[in-house]
Amino acid sequence: MKWLIIVLTLAGLCFIFILVGASRPADHTARVAVTIAKPRADVWAVIADAEGMPAWFSEVKSVERIADIDGKPTYHERYGRWTATVVIRESVEGQRLVREIQPGGGFSGSWTIELADAGGGTRLAITERGHVNNAFLRSMMVFVSDTRTMRLYADALARKLGTTAVPVAQM
């Protein structure tokens, strides 16, 4: 009887967990903005080098250039236990980079990275437009900030450049 209660309790918790995920929207938008005390050209040189990312951003384990999709540069990226196909949808040197994760995994979406001059440094703004198909993964998002990976990226980028990322107040 004791085991039955334990099993039913665990099943109930799993059901509630998935129900929470199913109640969350599949689409989300999140934004992070920081100032990095380096010239825009220096920041651009790092973010535009997709294959160099594993050397400075520990979340990314490997990046491999693969065949273009829609005539756009495309990469296979590995992040620990999951992988993604990322297409560079837009690249305006020194200003804007749009990285799009292709559908097919638990989530898809894009990061729009925008650079602007900011008092001798660079303002880096990242906007994530994400879609999470899986209700279980959406329920996990209750415990992890929508901006976590973007903040880690900005901090790692600043460290690569020998400085810090200073958060910019969101409006």
C-alpha positions as CSV (number, residue, x, y, z in Angstrom):
1,M,0.0,0.0,0.0
2,K,2.9,2.4,0.8
3,W,4.3,1.9,-2.7
4,L,1.0,2.6,-4.3
5,I,0.7,5.9,-2.5
6,I,4.2,6.8,-3.5
7,V,3.6,5.9,-7.2
8,L,0.2,7.8,-7.2
9,T,1.8,10.8,-5.6
10,L,4.6,10.9,-8.2
11,A,2.2,10.4,-11.0
12,G,0.0,13.3,-9.7
13,L,3.1,15.6,-9.4
14,C,4.1,14.7,-13.0
15,F,0.5,15.4,-14.2
16,I,0.5,18.8,-12.4
17,F,4.0,19.7,-13.8
18,I,2.8,18.9,-17.4
19,L,-0.5,20.8,-16.8
20,V,1.5,23.9,-15.7
21,G,3.5,23.6,-18.9
22,A,0.4,23.2,-21.0
23,S,-1.1,26.3,-19.5
24,R,1.9,28.4,-20.5
25,P,2.1,30.0,-23.9
26,A,4.2,28.3,-26.5
27,D,5.6,31.6,-27.7
28,H,7.6,34.1,-25.7
29,T,9.7,37.2,-26.2
30,A,12.5,38.2,-23.9
31,R,15.2,40.9,-24.1
32,V,18.5,41.7,-22.5
33,A,20.6,44.9,-23.0
34,V,24.1,45.6,-21.7
35,T,26.9,48.0,-22.3
36,I,30.4,46.6,-23.1
37,A,33.3,49.0,-22.8
38,K,34.8,48.0,-26.2
39,P,34.3,49.5,-29.7
40,R,31.5,48.1,-31.8
41,A,34.0,46.6,-34.4
42,D,35.6,44.5,-31.6
43,V,32.2,43.2,-30.4
44,W,31.1,42.5,-33.9
45,A,34.3,40.5,-34.7
46,V,33.5,38.1,-31.9
47,I,29.8,37.6,-32.4
48,A,30.0,37.3,-36.2
49,D,32.5,34.4,-35.8
50,A,30.0,31.5,-35.2
51,E,32.6,28.8,-35.3
52,G,34.7,30.6,-32.6
53,M,31.8,30.7,-30.1
54,P,32.8,27.5,-28.2
55,A,36.1,29.1,-27.2
56,W,34.4,31.8,-25.2
57,F,30.8,30.8,-24.5
58,S,30.8,27.6,-22.4
59,E,27.1,26.8,-23.1
60,V,28.1,26.0,-26.7
61,K,30.2,22.8,-27.0
62,S,30.8,22.8,-30.8
63,V,29.8,24.6,-33.9
64,E,30.1,23.1,-37.4
65,R,29.4,24.9,-40.7
66,I,26.9,22.9,-42.8
67,A,25.1,23.4,-46.1
68,D,23.3,26.7,-46.5
69,I,19.5,26.9,-45.9
70,D,17.7,29.4,-48.2
71,G,21.1,30.6,-49.3
72,K,22.0,31.7,-45.8
73,P,25.0,30.5,-43.7
74,T,23.9,27.6,-41.5
75,Y,25.6,25.9,-38.5
76,H,25.1,22.7,-36.5
77,E,25.6,23.7,-32.8
78,R,25.9,21.4,-29.8
79,Y,24.9,22.5,-26.4
80,G,25.6,19.7,-24.0
81,R,22.9,17.1,-24.5
82,W,21.0,18.9,-27.3
83,T,21.8,20.2,-30.7
84,A,20.4,22.9,-33.0
85,T,20.5,23.9,-36.6
86,V,21.1,27.7,-36.7
87,V,20.6,29.8,-39.7
88,I,22.1,33.4,-39.9
89,R,19.0,35.1,-41.3
90,E,20.4,38.6,-41.3
91,S,23.9,40.0,-40.9
92,V,24.5,43.7,-41.1
93,E,28.2,44.3,-40.2
94,G,28.6,46.1,-37.0
95,Q,24.9,46.5,-36.4
96,R,22.6,43.5,-36.5
97,L,22.8,39.7,-36.4
98,V,19.8,37.5,-36.6
99,R,20.4,33.8,-35.5
100,E,17.4,31.5,-36.1
101,I,17.1,28.0,-34.5
102,Q,15.2,25.8,-36.9
103,P,12.1,23.9,-35.8
104,G,12.6,20.2,-35.1
105,G,13.7,20.0,-31.5
106,G,11.9,21.0,-28.4
107,F,12.1,24.6,-29.3
108,S,12.8,27.0,-32.1
109,G,13.0,30.8,-32.5
110,S,15.5,33.5,-33.0
111,W,18.0,35.9,-31.4
112,T,18.2,39.3,-32.8
113,I,21.5,40.9,-31.7
114,E,21.8,44.6,-32.2
115,L,24.8,46.8,-31.6
116,A,25.0,50.6,-31.1
117,D,27.6,53.0,-30.0
118,A,27.3,53.9,-26.3
119,G,29.6,56.4,-24.7
120,G,32.9,55.0,-26.0
121,G,31.6,51.4,-25.8
122,T,28.9,49.3,-27.3
123,R,25.3,48.7,-26.4
124,L,24.5,45.1,-27.0
125,A,20.7,44.2,-27.1
126,I,19.5,40.7,-27.6
127,T,15.9,39.9,-28.3
128,E,14.8,36.3,-28.1
129,R,11.6,35.2,-29.9
130,G,11.1,31.7,-28.9
131,H,8.6,28.9,-29.5
132,V,8.5,25.8,-27.2
133,N,6.4,23.0,-28.5
134,N,6.8,20.6,-25.6
135,A,4.6,21.2,-22.5
136,F,7.2,19.5,-20.3
137,L,9.9,22.0,-21.5
138,R,7.5,24.9,-21.0
139,S,6.9,23.8,-17.4
140,M,10.7,23.8,-16.8
141,M,10.7,27.5,-17.9
142,V,8.8,28.3,-14.6
143,F,12.1,27.6,-12.8
144,V,14.6,29.2,-15.3
145,S,14.5,32.8,-16.3
146,D,13.7,33.6,-20.0
147,T,16.8,35.8,-20.1
148,R,19.3,33.4,-18.5
149,T,21.1,32.2,-21.6
150,M,21.2,35.7,-23.1
151,R,22.7,37.1,-19.9
152,L,25.3,34.3,-19.8
153,Y,26.1,35.0,-23.5
154,A,26.5,38.8,-22.8
155,D,28.7,38.1,-19.8
156,A,30.9,35.6,-21.7
157,L,31.2,38.0,-24.6
158,A,32.4,40.8,-22.3
159,R,34.9,38.4,-20.6
160,K,36.2,37.4,-24.0
161,L,36.8,41.1,-24.7
162,G,38.5,41.6,-21.4
163,T,35.7,43.7,-19.8
164,T,32.3,43.3,-18.1
165,A,28.8,43.5,-19.3
166,V,26.9,46.3,-17.5
167,P,23.1,45.9,-17.6
168,V,21.1,48.6,-19.3
169,A,17.7,49.4,-17.7
170,Q,14.8,48.0,-19.7
171,M,12.0,50.4,-20.8
